[in-house]
Amino acid sequence: MKKLYNRFVENIKSMKNGIILLSKLIVFFHRETKTEYLKISLNMFFGKFINMLVMFMPLKLMFVLTGDKNIEVFATLEAYIGRSNYIGMVLFFLTFFYIANVMLNVYKAKLINRQEALVDLENYLFSSRDIKASTVQRTVVPFCQMLSDTLLVFFVNVLLLFMNPILGLCFTLVLVLFYLIHEQWVFSSHETNLLRKLAIDKSNLVQILSMVMFLVAFFVLVFVVISYGINGILAILMLLLIRLANSAYKSHMSAQIKLRRFYS
């Protein structure tokens, strides 16, 4: 029991160090480099969220067309403006989000391609040690990915708390639990027995843990839907949000592997 407790405390410290590293990297990229990290991060954030809306809106439209119960606020809007106008509005926004998603992807590609030219050739100073310019060039995108995913997971969690406090709270606990699991088996300073037994690397383990995490979150969602009688379209929206957060969580951890390798 004492060994388990010590391991838990060690993982808490490691998680704290990971959070501190993120804050230091934000300061570093903001003050020391000329990279457009904020533009790229926000682009990734909005791109992923809009992509989720693009997946949700056709499903929502199918529910409306088949006469299934709509989300209360949208049902009120539909009753106010009329069914035909409501369907036309949904189609308009669906088209708008599709176009916006394409434009964001094109703009993101342009931003990423020009970052290398914005990195100075001399070495940089990070936490009292020299960092090569080539390292900064290689880690701009993973850093932006980690920052974007952090914002996205937080935003989705807030939305879930607003939609159903119990679901939001349970999902928060799932996030914390799996963060500690990642600290134990992914970010350990040595190769763990689990990695040796499975004969996989840390990136593969992140993929596996992501699938397990989604399954746990899905079971929580099923429990909440049954317990609170949530209608179908709202349950699907919650599922897509959980899937979005899970995907962001996975890429966040993958980015952390690269960043900790160079900056820890």
C-alpha positions, 0 to 999 in steps of 0.5 A, a space after each residue: 500500500 505504501 509503495 502504491 501511495 508513493 507511486 501516486 504521489 510521484 505521478 502527481 508531481 510528474 503531472 504538476 511538472 508537465 503543467 509547469 512545462 506547458 506554462 514555461 513553453 508558452 512564455 518561451 515561444 511568446 518571448 523568445 521566438 517570432 513564431 505565430 504559435 497563437 494563430 496556429 493553436 487557435 486555428 487548430 482549435 476552431 478547425 477541430 471544433 468546426 469539424 465536429 459541428 460539420 459531423 453533428 449538423 447532418 445528423 441533427 437535420 436527419 432527426 428533424 426530417 424524421 420528426 424525432 424530438 429536437 433539443 429544447 432550444 432548437 425546438 423553440 426556434 423551429 416553432 417560432 420561424 417555421 419548419 421549412 425556414 428552420 431546415 433552410 437555416 440548418 442547411 445554410 450553417 452546414 454549408 457555411 461550416 464546411 467552407 469555413 473548415 476548408 479555409 481554416 485547413 488551407 490557412 493552417 497549412 500556410 501558417 505551418 509552412 512559414 514558421 521555419 523562416 521565422 526561427 532565428 538561426 542562433 540558439 535559444 535559451 530555455 530554463 537556463 540551457 541552450 536549445 538549438 534552432 533546429 529543435 525549435 523548428 521541429 517542436 513548433 507544431 507539437 507545441 501548438 498542438 498541445 496548446 490547442 488540445 488543452 484549450 479544446 479539452 477544457 472547452 468541451 468539459 465546460 460545455 458538458 458541465 453546462 449540458 449535464 453537470 453529472 456528466 461533466 463532473 464524471 468526465 473531469 474525473 476520467 480525464 484526471 484518472 487517465 492523466 495519472 495513468 499516462 504519467 505512470 506508464 507513458 511519461 515514466 523516466 524509465 521503460 515500464 514493465 507494461 511497455 516491455 510486456 506489450 513490446 510497444 513504444 509510448 506512442 502506441 500506448 497513448 493510442 491504446 489508452 485513448 481507446 480505453 478512455 473513450 470506452 469508459 467515457 461512453 459507459 458514463 454517457 450511457 449511464 447519464 442518458 438512461 438516468 436522466 432520460 436525455 433525448 437522442 439528438 442531445 445524447 449524440 451531441 454529447 457523444 461527439 463532444 466526448 469523442 472530440 475531447 478524447 481525440 484532442 487528449 490523445 494528440 495532446 499526449 502525443 505532443 507531450 512525448 515530443 516536447 518532454 523529450 526536447 525540453 524536460 
